[in-house]
Amino acid sequence: MEGYMSERELDGKVAIVTGGSRGIGLAISHALAEAGARVAVVARNSERAAAAAAELPGEGHASFTCDVADPEQVSATHKAVEEALGPVTILVNNAGITRDNLLLRMKDEEFDEVIAANLKGAFNFTRSVTRGMMKQRDGAILNVTSVVGLMGNAGQVNYAASKAGLVGLTKSVAKELASRGIRCNAVAPGFISTDMTDELTEAQIEALKDQIPLGSLGEPTDIAAVVRFLVGPGARYITGQVLAVDGGMVM
Ligand code: NAP
């Protein structure tokens, strides 16, 4: 039970957080840094990623510019993270985008871009870190999916498909790598206040609140607290799970 509920239960660990520069990913980077991990903040905008890494608590964090959709950038970034910070045993696949449109109007590019960033991006990073985690016999992979991947959503066939795909990826990775000491879980946020949900109108937010038993949108820290738990020693016997953090929307 050692280290199970300690204040710095991730001391000495190196964590990659994709999309760690803003919103939910930034809150996750903070939570893992507070738990003692050294965090590699990965995003496309290098200035924002650098600013995010600089404001994390503790020492030894760094930022890396990378488009998760590009497998070559991902393997080069993973190599650079290991050279700078050491072997990676925690991966949080959080980077994600929306390109909403009604099915009949959706362009090929809108569908492909969302699948490439949200689903292929997670595959790219997971494949890259797996060999190192197998060598360490230690790994925790966490995918940020969405309640939309579980329930569907009008106007988001691309996004919902990418997030449902992440659920299948999570369970398959969990089954394939459990015997190697690697766990893989997912969180499915409901509606959380970030840049992504800033696009919603007041009327849309009021309508959403009616579907949320706990009665309000969530905060990025609500997701980060659960991610910290799932990648840490308190969750050592949990793998292949998808945990909705959504104020009770899906039950
Ligand atoms: P956000 O505020 O828009 O932040 C997205 C982050 O991902 C940014 O750091 C962004 O940085 C990065 N990113 C986007 N595309 C990338 C790419 N191709 N390569 C590398 N980094 C990329 O979004 P958020 O609301 O925090 O959402 C974070 C995750 O939670 C997403 O997977 C989202 O689908 C999921 N989620 C959010 C909600 C919600 O209500 N907000 C609900 C359910 C699930 P750059 O732009 O600099 O690359």
Residues whose N, C-alpha, C, O or C-beta is under 5 A from the ligand:
A	BS01	NAP	G19 G20 S21 R22 G23 I24 G25 V42 A43 R44 N45 C66 D67 V68 A69 N94 A95 G96 I97 A117 V144 T145 S146 P189 G190 F191 I192 T194 D195 M196 T197
